[in-house]
Amino acid sequence: MKKSTVLLSSFFLATACSSDTKSDSGVESEPNLYSLTMSVDIDSEDGKATFMTPTISAVEVDTSIFVGKPWYMAFHEEGAIGGVDLPIHDAWGEVGPDLAFSYTTPDMFEAGAYDAFVIVYVNTELTEEDKDLDFPPQIGTNDLGSFTLAEEVIPEGDPELTIGFLRIHADGANGITTIQNNVAANLDDTEEVRAAYIDTVLIMP
């Protein structure tokens, strides 16, 4: 197959804050609810955009192929497995001429960590019925998908991050993540390549 590092203590604090609390009168009050936002920005120049692939290579494509194409975003419980666990919330949209799009959920998430992903269906043909399925169609060749190196954003002891998912934290505030098509200019530079695969958008070979 749609960027953040936190301290382990922050996660425990967020988890504690997510539980029901009592007011001064001793009556349980509802926990604060937050929204999650994912923003995608396809960086381009002179009508061309370059993407990394899952096979550690770079591919340049004409940006016109993305305009009007459908995107899908799903927001899950932390540690969710794609194609197995249903999302808490999901949404469909279309890529505009500026190649940037964003979606914000309603205020429906308690404080804590959540997993999300995005797919842009560039070549995969979809029907309206596909958009009503419990799970989105599988990502295909030349489609775009979110990706991050899990060990860069997951505190020790937290649930693993499924490939293609991003982890978003709503730690007492709305959770926001932004990704773009990071590219390594020098594929022989290990650190540069590693950085390119953090909070990024990949093109599928």
Backbone hydrogen bonds, N-H to C=O, Kabsch-Sander energy under -0.5 kcal/mol:
donor,donor_aa,acceptor,acceptor_aa,energy
10,S,7,L,-0.7
11,F,7,L,-1.3
12,F,8,L,-1.8
13,L,9,S,-2.1
14,A,10,S,-2.4
15,T,11,F,-2.4
16,A,12,F,-2.3
17,C,13,L,-2.2
18,S,14,A,-1.1
19,S,16,A,-1.1
21,T,29,S,-1.0
23,S,27,V,-2.5
26,G,23,S,-2.0
29,S,21,T,-3.6
34,Y,109,F,-3.1
37,T,175,G,-2.7
38,M,103,Y,-2.1
39,S,177,T,-2.4
40,V,101,F,-3.3
41,D,179,I,-2.3
42,I,99,L,-2.3
43,D,41,D,-0.9
45,E,48,K,-2.7
48,K,45,E,-1.3
49,A,61,V,-2.5
51,F,59,V,-2.6
52,M,182,N,-0.5
52,M,201,V,-0.5
53,T,57,S,-2.1
56,I,53,T,-1.5
59,V,51,F,-2.9
61,V,49,A,-2.8
63,T,47,G,-2.3
65,I,62,D,-1.4
66,F,63,T,-1.9
67,V,63,T,-0.7
68,G,95,V,-3.3
69,K,66,F,-2.1
71,W,93,G,-2.6
72,Y,119,I,-2.5
73,M,91,A,-2.5
74,A,117,F,-2.0
75,F,89,H,-2.9
76,H,115,D,-4.2
78,E,113,A,-0.7
80,A,77,E,-1.5
82,G,80,A,-0.5
84,V,81,I,-1.8
85,D,81,I,-2.7
88,I,75,F,-2.6
89,H,75,F,-1.6
91,A,73,M,-2.3
93,G,71,W,-1.9
95,V,69,K,-2.4
99,L,96,G,-1.9
101,F,40,V,-2.5
103,Y,38,M,-2.0
105,T,36,L,-2.6
108,M,34,Y,-1.5
108,M,106,P,-1.6
109,F,34,Y,-2.5
111,A,32,N,-0.5
112,G,170,A,-1.3
114,Y,168,I,-2.7
115,D,76,H,-1.6
116,A,166,L,-2.6
117,F,74,A,-1.7
119,I,72,Y,-2.1
120,V,144,L,-2.4
121,Y,70,P,-2.7
121,Y,119,I,-0.6
122,V,120,V,-1.4
131,K,127,T,-0.8
131,K,128,E,-0.6
132,D,129,E,-1.5
133,L,130,D,-1.0
142,N,204,M,-3.2
143,D,140,G,-2.0
144,L,120,V,-2.2
145,G,202,L,-2.2
146,S,118,V,-1.9
147,F,200,T,-1.8
149,L,197,Y,-0.5
150,A,148,T,-0.8
152,E,149,L,-1.9
153,V,150,A,-1.7
154,I,150,A,-1.4
158,D,155,P,-2.1
162,T,80,A,-0.5
162,T,160,E,-0.5
165,F,162,T,-2.4
166,L,116,A,-3.2
168,I,114,Y,-3.4
168,I,166,L,-0.5
170,A,112,G,-3.3
171,D,169,H,-0.5
172,G,170,A,-1.4
175,G,35,S,-2.1
177,T,37,T,-2.1
179,I,39,S,-2.6
180,Q,199,D,-0.9
181,N,41,D,-0.7
182,N,180,Q,-2.0
185,A,183,V,-0.6
187,L,185,A,-0.6
189,D,186,N,-1.7
190,T,188,D,-0.9
193,V,189,D,-2.5
194,R,190,T,-2.5
195,A,191,E,-2.2
196,A,192,E,-1.6
197,Y,193,V,-0.8
197,Y,194,R,-1.1
198,I,195,A,-1.5
199,D,197,Y,-0.6
200,T,147,F,-3.0
201,V,180,Q,-0.8
202,L,145,G,-3.0
203,I,52,M,-2.1
204,M,143,D,-2.6
